[in-house]
Amino acid sequence: MDPQQIPLRGLHLPEAVGWWPLAPGWWLLIVLLVAAAGLLLRAWLRWSARAAARRKALKQLEESRSAYAYHGNPVTLGAEVSELLRRTMLAYAPRAEVAGLTGDAWLAWLDRDLDEPRFREGPGRTLLELPYRNAETVGEDVDVDGMLAAVRERLRTPVGRSA
């Protein structure tokens, strides 16, 4: 038989596979990606809020230092810095753990996450008595720069970090 006379039809290719509707595996992948993005966004927002509080505390510390440069009263500076440190630590740590601490226990708690003790044995110790001293009797024995450096380090160091 002559091949030209055989009644054959042309090749019929199947239709192209459409991209819609998606297969269930793709839907599962989309749901997982959206959930992961939501968790990452939540973690970033929590970190950002915590960092914002730290930035605000550091800014207030700098404002107190600038005000001290203007008025030169270390007692006022000590009171402002002590209050700022207490408020900030209450925001970062459990209230029951921090609120009742005074004296050496408070200084020990402040030194807890630092690399070296800056409050029990360093210039931060002046925070215990400086706010209660008479401004006229305070002499050169107060290390204001050391105290501010200790507070700055405490504010920059996360509470509860592993040392």
Biotite code that builds the C-alpha atoms (Angstrom):
import biotite.structure as struc

atoms = struc.array([
    struc.Atom([0.000, 0.000, 0.000], chain_id="A", res_id=1, res_name="MET", atom_name="CA", element="C"),
    struc.Atom([1.163, 3.435, -0.872], chain_id="A", res_id=2, res_name="ASP", atom_name="CA", element="C"),
    struc.Atom([1.992, 5.533, 2.266], chain_id="A", res_id=3, res_name="PRO", atom_name="CA", element="C"),
    struc.Atom([0.533, 8.631, 0.649], chain_id="A", res_id=4, res_name="GLN", atom_name="CA", element="C"),
    struc.Atom([-2.881, 7.061, 0.492], chain_id="A", res_id=5, res_name="GLN", atom_name="CA", element="C"),
    struc.Atom([-3.187, 5.959, 4.122], chain_id="A", res_id=6, res_name="ILE", atom_name="CA", element="C"),
    struc.Atom([-5.827, 8.124, 5.823], chain_id="A", res_id=7, res_name="PRO", atom_name="CA", element="C"),
    struc.Atom([-3.793, 9.426, 8.799], chain_id="A", res_id=8, res_name="LEU", atom_name="CA", element="C"),
    struc.Atom([-4.594, 12.543, 10.711], chain_id="A", res_id=9, res_name="ARG", atom_name="CA", element="C"),
    struc.Atom([-1.963, 14.994, 11.962], chain_id="A", res_id=10, res_name="GLY", atom_name="CA", element="C"),
    struc.Atom([-0.480, 14.768, 15.431], chain_id="A", res_id=11, res_name="LEU", atom_name="CA", element="C"),
    struc.Atom([-2.632, 16.281, 18.179], chain_id="A", res_id=12, res_name="HIS", atom_name="CA", element="C"),
    struc.Atom([-0.655, 17.651, 21.151], chain_id="A", res_id=13, res_name="LEU", atom_name="CA", element="C"),
    struc.Atom([-2.361, 17.943, 24.531], chain_id="A", res_id=14, res_name="PRO", atom_name="CA", element="C"),
    struc.Atom([-3.333, 21.367, 25.801], chain_id="A", res_id=15, res_name="GLU", atom_name="CA", element="C"),
    struc.Atom([-0.705, 23.235, 27.831], chain_id="A", res_id=16, res_name="ALA", atom_name="CA", element="C"),
    struc.Atom([-0.972, 22.697, 31.559], chain_id="A", res_id=17, res_name="VAL", atom_name="CA", element="C"),
    struc.Atom([-2.509, 25.787, 33.176], chain_id="A", res_id=18, res_name="GLY", atom_name="CA", element="C"),
    struc.Atom([-1.089, 27.395, 36.273], chain_id="A", res_id=19, res_name="TRP", atom_name="CA", element="C"),
    struc.Atom([-4.511, 27.607, 37.860], chain_id="A", res_id=20, res_name="TRP", atom_name="CA", element="C"),
    struc.Atom([-5.821, 25.960, 39.955], chain_id="A", res_id=21, res_name="PRO", atom_name="CA", element="C"),
    struc.Atom([-2.725, 25.247, 41.971], chain_id="A", res_id=22, res_name="LEU", atom_name="CA", element="C"),
    struc.Atom([-1.966, 21.786, 43.201], chain_id="A", res_id=23, res_name="ALA", atom_name="CA", element="C"),
    struc.Atom([-2.507, 21.161, 46.957], chain_id="A", res_id=24, res_name="PRO", atom_name="CA", element="C"),
    struc.Atom([1.247, 21.024, 47.542], chain_id="A", res_id=25, res_name="GLY", atom_name="CA", element="C"),
    struc.Atom([1.621, 24.596, 46.317], chain_id="A", res_id=26, res_name="TRP", atom_name="CA", element="C"),
    struc.Atom([-1.208, 25.748, 48.600], chain_id="A", res_id=27, res_name="TRP", atom_name="CA", element="C"),
    struc.Atom([0.530, 24.104, 51.551], chain_id="A", res_id=28, res_name="LEU", atom_name="CA", element="C"),
    struc.Atom([3.800, 25.809, 50.633], chain_id="A", res_id=29, res_name="LEU", atom_name="CA", element="C"),
    struc.Atom([2.060, 29.194, 50.365], chain_id="A", res_id=30, res_name="ILE", atom_name="CA", element="C"),
    struc.Atom([0.410, 28.755, 53.772], chain_id="A", res_id=31, res_name="VAL", atom_name="CA", element="C"),
    struc.Atom([3.747, 27.787, 55.347], chain_id="A", res_id=32, res_name="LEU", atom_name="CA", element="C"),
    struc.Atom([5.520, 30.773, 53.800], chain_id="A", res_id=33, res_name="LEU", atom_name="CA", element="C"),
    struc.Atom([2.812, 33.198, 54.970], chain_id="A", res_id=34, res_name="VAL", atom_name="CA", element="C"),
    struc.Atom([2.937, 31.727, 58.504], chain_id="A", res_id=35, res_name="ALA", atom_name="CA", element="C"),
    struc.Atom([6.746, 31.968, 58.575], chain_id="A", res_id=36, res_name="ALA", atom_name="CA", element="C"),
    struc.Atom([6.606, 35.555, 57.338], chain_id="A", res_id=37, res_name="ALA", atom_name="CA", element="C"),
    struc.Atom([4.056, 36.378, 60.057], chain_id="A", res_id=38, res_name="GLY", atom_name="CA", element="C"),
    struc.Atom([6.236, 34.855, 62.767], chain_id="A", res_id=39, res_name="LEU", atom_name="CA", element="C"),
    struc.Atom([9.301, 36.718, 61.507], chain_id="A", res_id=40, res_name="LEU", atom_name="CA", element="C"),
    struc.Atom([7.349, 39.978, 61.400], chain_id="A", res_id=41, res_name="LEU", atom_name="CA", element="C"),
    struc.Atom([6.105, 39.429, 64.947], chain_id="A", res_id=42, res_name="ARG", atom_name="CA", element="C"),
    struc.Atom([9.630, 38.691, 66.208], chain_id="A", res_id=43, res_name="ALA", atom_name="CA", element="C"),
    struc.Atom([11.010, 41.745, 64.438], chain_id="A", res_id=44, res_name="TRP", atom_name="CA", element="C"),
    struc.Atom([8.286, 43.992, 65.896], chain_id="A", res_id=45, res_name="LEU", atom_name="CA", element="C"),
    struc.Atom([8.995, 42.707, 69.416], chain_id="A", res_id=46, res_name="ARG", atom_name="CA", element="C"),
    struc.Atom([12.729, 43.236, 68.955], chain_id="A", res_id=47, res_name="TRP", atom_name="CA", element="C"),
    struc.Atom([12.120, 46.704, 67.515], chain_id="A", res_id=48, res_name="SER", atom_name="CA", element="C"),
    struc.Atom([9.896, 47.705, 70.441], chain_id="A", res_id=49, res_name="ALA", atom_name="CA", element="C"),
    struc.Atom([12.503, 46.469, 72.907], chain_id="A", res_id=50, res_name="ARG", atom_name="CA", element="C"),
    struc.Atom([15.259, 48.292, 71.058], chain_id="A", res_id=51, res_name="ALA", atom_name="CA", element="C"),
    struc.Atom([13.119, 51.442, 70.968], chain_id="A", res_id=52, res_name="ALA", atom_name="CA", element="C"),
    struc.Atom([12.791, 51.387, 74.755], chain_id="A", res_id=53, res_name="ALA", atom_name="CA", element="C"),
    struc.Atom([16.559, 50.952, 75.063], chain_id="A", res_id=54, res_name="ARG", atom_name="CA", element="C"),
    struc.Atom([17.182, 53.824, 72.628], chain_id="A", res_id=55, res_name="ARG", atom_name="CA", element="C"),
    struc.Atom([14.771, 56.050, 74.557], chain_id="A", res_id=56, res_name="LYS", atom_name="CA", element="C"),
    struc.Atom([16.486, 55.268, 77.877], chain_id="A", res_id=57, res_name="ALA", atom_name="CA", element="C"),
    struc.Atom([19.905, 55.995, 76.375], chain_id="A", res_id=58, res_name="LEU", atom_name="CA", element="C"),
    struc.Atom([18.583, 59.265, 74.959], chain_id="A", res_id=59, res_name="LYS", atom_name="CA", element="C"),
    struc.Atom([17.224, 60.272, 78.378], chain_id="A", res_id=60, res_name="GLN", atom_name="CA", element="C"),
    struc.Atom([20.582, 59.423, 79.926], chain_id="A", res_id=61, res_name="LEU", atom_name="CA", element="C"),
    struc.Atom([22.300, 61.692, 77.420], chain_id="A", res_id=62, res_name="GLU", atom_name="CA", element="C"),
    struc.Atom([19.801, 64.470, 78.195], chain_id="A", res_id=63, res_name="GLU", atom_name="CA", element="C"),
    struc.Atom([20.541, 64.109, 81.912], chain_id="A", res_id=64, res_name="SER", atom_name="CA", element="C"),
    struc.Atom([24.270, 64.298, 81.175], chain_id="A", res_id=65, res_name="ARG", atom_name="CA", element="C"),
    struc.Atom([23.755, 67.431, 79.096], chain_id="A", res_id=66, res_name="SER", atom_name="CA", element="C"),
    struc.Atom([21.657, 69.001, 81.855], chain_id="A", res_id=67, res_name="ALA", atom_name="CA", element="C"),
    struc.Atom([24.415, 68.167, 84.347], chain_id="A", res_id=68, res_name="TYR", atom_name="CA", element="C"),
    struc.Atom([26.940, 69.928, 82.130], chain_id="A", res_id=69, res_name="ALA", atom_name="CA", element="C"),
    struc.Atom([24.708, 72.983, 82.374], chain_id="A", res_id=70, res_name="TYR", atom_name="CA", element="C"),
    struc.Atom([23.730, 72.993, 86.082], chain_id="A", res_id=71, res_name="HIS", atom_name="CA", element="C"),
    struc.Atom([26.713, 71.073, 87.516], chain_id="A", res_id=72, res_name="GLY", atom_name="CA", element="C"),
    struc.Atom([24.707, 69.534, 90.379], chain_id="A", res_id=73, res_name="ASN", atom_name="CA", element="C"),
    struc.Atom([25.777, 65.875, 90.815], chain_id="A", res_id=74, res_name="PRO", atom_name="CA", element="C"),
    struc.Atom([22.981, 65.216, 93.332], chain_id="A", res_id=75, res_name="VAL", atom_name="CA", element="C"),
    struc.Atom([20.306, 66.081, 90.786], chain_id="A", res_id=76, res_name="THR", atom_name="CA", element="C"),
    struc.Atom([22.100, 64.011, 88.179], chain_id="A", res_id=77, res_name="LEU", atom_name="CA", element="C"),
    struc.Atom([22.318, 61.066, 90.579], chain_id="A", res_id=78, res_name="GLY", atom_name="CA", element="C"),
    struc.Atom([18.601, 61.234, 91.324], chain_id="A", res_id=79, res_name="ALA", atom_name="CA", element="C"),
    struc.Atom([17.668, 61.448, 87.625], chain_id="A", res_id=80, res_name="GLU", atom_name="CA", element="C"),
    struc.Atom([19.976, 58.600, 86.630], chain_id="A", res_id=81, res_name="VAL", atom_name="CA", element="C"),
    struc.Atom([18.883, 56.409, 89.536], chain_id="A", res_id=82, res_name="SER", atom_name="CA", element="C"),
    struc.Atom([15.218, 56.889, 88.634], chain_id="A", res_id=83, res_name="GLU", atom_name="CA", element="C"),
    struc.Atom([15.890, 56.270, 84.941], chain_id="A", res_id=84, res_name="LEU", atom_name="CA", element="C"),
    struc.Atom([17.794, 53.077, 85.711], chain_id="A", res_id=85, res_name="LEU", atom_name="CA", element="C"),
    struc.Atom([15.069, 51.788, 88.033], chain_id="A", res_id=86, res_name="ARG", atom_name="CA", element="C"),
    struc.Atom([12.266, 52.534, 85.530], chain_id="A", res_id=87, res_name="ARG", atom_name="CA", element="C"),
    struc.Atom([14.163, 50.963, 82.660], chain_id="A", res_id=88, res_name="THR", atom_name="CA", element="C"),
    struc.Atom([15.018, 47.795, 84.548], chain_id="A", res_id=89, res_name="MET", atom_name="CA", element="C"),
    struc.Atom([11.390, 47.473, 85.670], chain_id="A", res_id=90, res_name="LEU", atom_name="CA", element="C"),
    struc.Atom([10.420, 47.586, 82.000], chain_id="A", res_id=91, res_name="ALA", atom_name="CA", element="C"),
    struc.Atom([12.889, 44.841, 81.041], chain_id="A", res_id=92, res_name="TYR", atom_name="CA", element="C"),
    struc.Atom([12.763, 42.435, 83.974], chain_id="A", res_id=93, res_name="ALA", atom_name="CA", element="C"),
    struc.Atom([9.890, 40.917, 85.951], chain_id="A", res_id=94, res_name="PRO", atom_name="CA", element="C"),
    struc.Atom([8.530, 43.425, 88.454], chain_id="A", res_id=95, res_name="ARG", atom_name="CA", element="C"),
    struc.Atom([8.587, 40.896, 91.304], chain_id="A", res_id=96, res_name="ALA", atom_name="CA", element="C"),
    struc.Atom([12.286, 40.313, 90.685], chain_id="A", res_id=97, res_name="GLU", atom_name="CA", element="C"),
    struc.Atom([13.375, 43.961, 90.590], chain_id="A", res_id=98, res_name="VAL", atom_name="CA", element="C"),
    struc.Atom([10.894, 46.193, 92.414], chain_id="A", res_id=99, res_name="ALA", atom_name="CA", element="C"),
    struc.Atom([11.842, 45.273, 95.969], chain_id="A", res_id=100, res_name="GLY", atom_name="CA", element="C"),
    struc.Atom([15.605, 45.387, 95.561], chain_id="A", res_id=101, res_name="LEU", atom_name="CA", element="C"),
    struc.Atom([17.559, 48.053, 97.441], chain_id="A", res_id=102, res_name="THR", atom_name="CA", element="C"),
    struc.Atom([21.114, 48.674, 98.507], chain_id="A", res_id=103, res_name="GLY", atom_name="CA", element="C"),
    struc.Atom([23.714, 46.046, 97.709], chain_id="A", res_id=104, res_name="ASP", atom_name="CA", element="C"),
    struc.Atom([21.086, 43.599, 96.419], chain_id="A", res_id=105, res_name="ALA", atom_name="CA", element="C"),
    struc.Atom([20.069, 46.179, 93.798], chain_id="A", res_id=106, res_name="TRP", atom_name="CA", element="C"),
    struc.Atom([23.683, 46.762, 92.797], chain_id="A", res_id=107, res_name="LEU", atom_name="CA", element="C"),
    struc.Atom([24.307, 43.008, 92.576], chain_id="A", res_id=108, res_name="ALA", atom_name="CA", element="C"),
    struc.Atom([21.268, 42.643, 90.339], chain_id="A", res_id=109, res_name="TRP", atom_name="CA", element="C"),
    struc.Atom([22.534, 45.455, 88.102], chain_id="A", res_id=110, res_name="LEU", atom_name="CA", element="C"),
    struc.Atom([25.901, 43.677, 87.802], chain_id="A", res_id=111, res_name="ASP", atom_name="CA", element="C"),
    struc.Atom([24.268, 40.334, 87.008], chain_id="A", res_id=112, res_name="ARG", atom_name="CA", element="C"),
    struc.Atom([24.672, 40.343, 83.205], chain_id="A", res_id=113, res_name="ASP", atom_name="CA", element="C"),
    struc.Atom([27.670, 42.647, 82.870], chain_id="A", res_id=114, res_name="LEU", atom_name="CA", element="C"),
    struc.Atom([31.141, 41.379, 81.979], chain_id="A", res_id=115, res_name="ASP", atom_name="CA", element="C"),
    struc.Atom([32.684, 43.034, 85.036], chain_id="A", res_id=116, res_name="GLU", atom_name="CA", element="C"),
    struc.Atom([31.015, 44.425, 88.172], chain_id="A", res_id=117, res_name="PRO", atom_name="CA", element="C"),
    struc.Atom([30.447, 48.122, 87.568], chain_id="A", res_id=118, res_name="ARG", atom_name="CA", element="C"),
    struc.Atom([27.991, 48.771, 90.381], chain_id="A", res_id=119, res_name="PHE", atom_name="CA", element="C"),
    struc.Atom([28.996, 46.733, 93.445], chain_id="A", res_id=120, res_name="ARG", atom_name="CA", element="C"),
    struc.Atom([32.702, 47.492, 93.145], chain_id="A", res_id=121, res_name="GLU", atom_name="CA", element="C"),
    struc.Atom([32.845, 50.261, 90.567], chain_id="A", res_id=122, res_name="GLY", atom_name="CA", element="C"),
    struc.Atom([31.749, 53.816, 89.966], chain_id="A", res_id=123, res_name="PRO", atom_name="CA", element="C"),
    struc.Atom([28.080, 52.812, 89.766], chain_id="A", res_id=124, res_name="GLY", atom_name="CA", element="C"),
    struc.Atom([28.104, 52.320, 93.539], chain_id="A", res_id=125, res_name="ARG", atom_name="CA", element="C"),
    struc.Atom([27.684, 56.076, 93.966], chain_id="A", res_id=126, res_name="THR", atom_name="CA", element="C"),
    struc.Atom([24.044, 55.665, 92.852], chain_id="A", res_id=127, res_name="LEU", atom_name="CA", element="C"),
    struc.Atom([23.238, 54.372, 96.352], chain_id="A", res_id=128, res_name="LEU", atom_name="CA", element="C"),
    struc.Atom([24.115, 57.548, 98.209], chain_id="A", res_id=129, res_name="GLU", atom_name="CA", element="C"),
    struc.Atom([24.518, 60.359, 95.676], chain_id="A", res_id=130, res_name="LEU", atom_name="CA", element="C"),
    struc.Atom([20.803, 61.224, 95.330], chain_id="A", res_id=131, res_name="PRO", atom_name="CA", element="C"),
    struc.Atom([20.578, 61.693, 99.114], chain_id="A", res_id=132, res_name="TYR", atom_name="CA", element="C"),
    struc.Atom([23.672, 63.808, 99.682], chain_id="A", res_id=133, res_name="ARG", atom_name="CA", element="C"),
    struc.Atom([23.795, 67.518, 100.267], chain_id="A", res_id=134, res_name="ASN", atom_name="CA", element="C"),
    struc.Atom([24.719, 69.271, 97.005], chain_id="A", res_id=135, res_name="ALA", atom_name="CA", element="C"),
    struc.Atom([27.065, 71.683, 98.800], chain_id="A", res_id=136, res_name="GLU", atom_name="CA", element="C"),
    struc.Atom([29.088, 68.942, 100.454], chain_id="A", res_id=137, res_name="THR", atom_name="CA", element="C"),
    struc.Atom([29.633, 66.820, 97.354], chain_id="A", res_id=138, res_name="VAL", atom_name="CA", element="C"),
    struc.Atom([33.222, 67.201, 96.314], chain_id="A", res_id=139, res_name="GLY", atom_name="CA", element="C"),
    struc.Atom([35.509, 65.729, 93.731], chain_id="A", res_id=140, res_name="GLU", atom_name="CA", element="C"),
    struc.Atom([35.145, 62.249, 95.260], chain_id="A", res_id=141, res_name="ASP", atom_name="CA", element="C"),
    struc.Atom([32.199, 61.526, 92.950], chain_id="A", res_id=142, res_name="VAL", atom_name="CA", element="C"),
    struc.Atom([33.150, 59.937, 89.622], chain_id="A", res_id=143, res_name="ASP", atom_name="CA", element="C"),
    struc.Atom([30.275, 61.248, 87.505], chain_id="A", res_id=144, res_name="VAL", atom_name="CA", element="C"),
    struc.Atom([31.750, 60.093, 84.196], chain_id="A", res_id=145, res_name="ASP", atom_name="CA", element="C"),
    struc.Atom([32.374, 56.586, 85.551], chain_id="A", res_id=146, res_name="GLY", atom_name="CA", element="C"),
    struc.Atom([28.853, 56.424, 86.967], chain_id="A", res_id=147, res_name="MET", atom_name="CA", element="C"),
    struc.Atom([27.356, 57.497, 83.629], chain_id="A", res_id=148, res_name="LEU", atom_name="CA", element="C"),
    struc.Atom([29.504, 54.949, 81.781], chain_id="A", res_id=149, res_name="ALA", atom_name="CA", element="C"),
    struc.Atom([28.336, 52.177, 84.120], chain_id="A", res_id=150, res_name="ALA", atom_name="CA", element="C"),
    struc.Atom([24.685, 53.136, 83.651], chain_id="A", res_id=151, res_name="VAL", atom_name="CA", element="C"),
    struc.Atom([25.149, 53.384, 79.889], chain_id="A", res_id=152, res_name="ARG", atom_name="CA", element="C"),
    struc.Atom([26.677, 49.898, 79.806], chain_id="A", res_id=153, res_name="GLU", atom_name="CA", element="C"),
    struc.Atom([23.829, 48.533, 81.940], chain_id="A", res_id=154, res_name="ARG", atom_name="CA", element="C"),
    struc.Atom([21.242, 50.062, 79.609], chain_id="A", res_id=155, res_name="LEU", atom_name="CA", element="C"),
    struc.Atom([22.987, 48.671, 76.511], chain_id="A", res_id=156, res_name="ARG", atom_name="CA", element="C"),
    struc.Atom([23.360, 45.155, 77.937], chain_id="A", res_id=157, res_name="THR", atom_name="CA", element="C"),
    struc.Atom([20.239, 43.012, 77.530], chain_id="A", res_id=158, res_name="PRO", atom_name="CA", element="C"),
    struc.Atom([18.751, 41.736, 80.762], chain_id="A", res_id=159, res_name="VAL", atom_name="CA", element="C"),
    struc.Atom([19.052, 37.990, 81.116], chain_id="A", res_id=160, res_name="GLY", atom_name="CA", element="C"),
    struc.Atom([21.669, 37.469, 78.428], chain_id="A", res_id=161, res_name="ARG", atom_name="CA", element="C"),
    struc.Atom([23.946, 34.506, 78.890], chain_id="A", res_id=162, res_name="SER", atom_name="CA", element="C"),
    struc.Atom([27.320, 35.753, 80.081], chain_id="A", res_id=163, res_name="ALA", atom_name="CA", element="C"),
])
